[in-house]
Each structure stands twice: as structure tokens, then as C-alpha cells.
Amino acid sequence: SGDDMEALAFAWLAWRTLAGLPGNLPSVTGASQETVLGAIFPANP
């Protein structure tokens, strides 16, 4: 379903962010370069 596809897409983007890998395609988005999307901010213990 569409909801399943959306969940998979967000999981893939999150995995790429956690791995420090770019999550965009400049040829599709028009961005000037590949870049990691988002940021991870761990909670303070």
C-alpha cells in the first residue's frame, strides 16, 4: 500500500542518515551536491 511504501522510504532515509550517507539525488532534486539529509541528536543521559 501507499502507507507501506512511505514507511519504507522514511526508514531508508533514516538508515542513510545514521550511516552518514547522502540521501538525495542531485540529478532529481536539482541540488548542487549530494548531502546527508537530517541530523541525529541523542538525548542527554
N, C-alpha and C positions, 0 to 999 in steps of 0.2 A: 504494500500500500504506500501511499504518499508519505504517511507518517513514519513508516519504517525507513523509507529512503532518506527522509530528513534526519532521523536519528542516526543513521549510518554516516551521513555526511558530516554531522557535527562531531561524531566520535572520531572520524578520520582526521578532521581538522584539529581536534584536541590532541590526538596522538602525535601529529606532526609538530604541534607547538611544544609538547613535552619533550620530543626528540630533538628540538632545535632545528627542524627542517622547514623550509619555506612552504607556505600553504596557498600561494597564489600562482597564477599563470599569467605573466605579463602579456603574452600574446592574446589572451582572452580579456583580461581586465583593463589593459592599457597602462598598467603600472610601469614605471621606468626600470624596475628591477624586481627580482624575487625577494621575498621577505617573510620572516616568521610572523604569523598572524596571532595577535593577542599576547598575553603575558600571564605568568603564573605567580601568584602572591601567597606563599604558605602562611598559615596562621601562626601567630606567636604562641609558644607553649605556655 
